[in-house]
Amino acid sequence: MSKKISRRDFVQYSGLISASMMIPGFLKVSGKSLADFNGKKLVIIQLTGGNDGLNTIIPYSNDLYYSNRPDIGVKKGDLIILNDDLAFNPALESFTDLWEKGSMSILNSVGYPNPNRSHFRSRDIWHSASDENITLTTGWVARAFDSKCPDGNCALPHHAIEIDSSLSLVFRGEKFNGLAMDKPSELGAGLHNPVIESFSALNESKVISNHDFLYKEMVDTYHSADYVISKSKVYNTTVTYPTSEFSRRLKTIAQLINGGSETKVYYASLPGFDTHVQQNAFHPKQLRMLSEGLNAFYQDLKLGNEWNNTLVMVYSEFGRRLKQNGARGTDHGTGNNVLFFGGSLNKLGILNQPANLADLEDGDIKHTVDFRSVYATLLKKWLNIEPSVILGRELPILDYLV
């Protein structure tokens, strides 16, 4: 006869399991696969700290760029020229392959009205797709899954995976919550335990009370973790990735995509972009990590025949001011560029006009594209979800993204 597990057992072990799996204890995992899963994957990458877009995609033909940045402006002779107006920072050399092969687009001057220059608040605005004066407790991606699962029984946490030790707001919803993990191997640390295995064997038809629902959460988490572990072992890459932590995260995502995971949305971050002091000593290193990691990721998905099914969006919570500060750095700004990568982009190259450096607002770039229009486009054209329900308003759909 199997041993009956008490609530005390559950409480004792649930904290251990959540810690070892690196996932919140409240995650719901019950249900079935999304019926309309079409094989498309969205990978969201945040450059944490407020990336300086003007020193990333450089408006080298504009004299105002150099006059406002006498010390940190990148010399014209070092640039990788894209067209008559814009150029790559030389640290983005690894992007040239994606650029030349038609797998990259650049959207300029993206932001939102009444911008907030706080890292934390602006991050939450981007994660939740809220207005500056409204605080939401759910993320735009999680709400997209909520809308597909009104009864809470059609989405699994591994449909949205964040490669980190904690779950960001972007994947937190009312019914659906994504899965946060640092490494697939670490998900298994808490699985092979007699108490946990007993949880996993519970008969769901007998789980009917609020008390029993605690058991159900643990059972479902067990099965979700087991799924991710199994998919991470299907594909072994032959691509050599850089040794950075960021590249390791991209390699994990590629393992799951090439391994056939039905995950629709992945999220990863690259920190180190808060460049207030001596920017040129730090910023190029972060850009190099970004470009080299994404180049390896691109090669990996090409080998796995998944590049055409994958769309990558790279953004930061805000840009930096045009004028350098007294410490040869840049301070928090607003409008910024957003980068897109994939094999199914509708339009390639520079998608709109460069930022107008002669028409600033309090020293900052004015946005001409609302970031929520970007989300609306991704939802409608890539994820096949009605955006107005998720974003709470009608927004222009950008016809050149996907």
Buried (B, 14 or more C-beta within 10 A) or exposed (E): EEEEBEEEBBEEBBEBBBEBBBBBBEBBBBBEEBEEEEEBBBBBBBBBBBBBBBBBBBBBBBEBBBEBBEEBBBEEEEBBEBEEBBBBBBBBBBBBBBBEEEBBBBBBBBBBEEBBBEBEBBBBBBBBBBBEEEEBEBBBBBBBBBBBBEEBEBBBBBBBBBBBEEBBBBBBBEBBBBBBBBBBEBBBBBBEBEBBEBBBEBEEEEBEEEEBEBBBBBBBBBBBBBBBBEBBEEBEBEBEBBEBBBBBBBBBBBBBBBBBBBBBBBBBBBEBBBBBEEBBEBBBEBBBBBBBBBBBBBBBBBBBEBBBBBBBBBBBBBBBBBBBBEEBBBBBBBBBBBBBBBBBBBEBBBBBEBBBBEEBEEEBBBBBBBBBBBBBBBBBBBBBBEBEEBBBEEBEBBEBBB
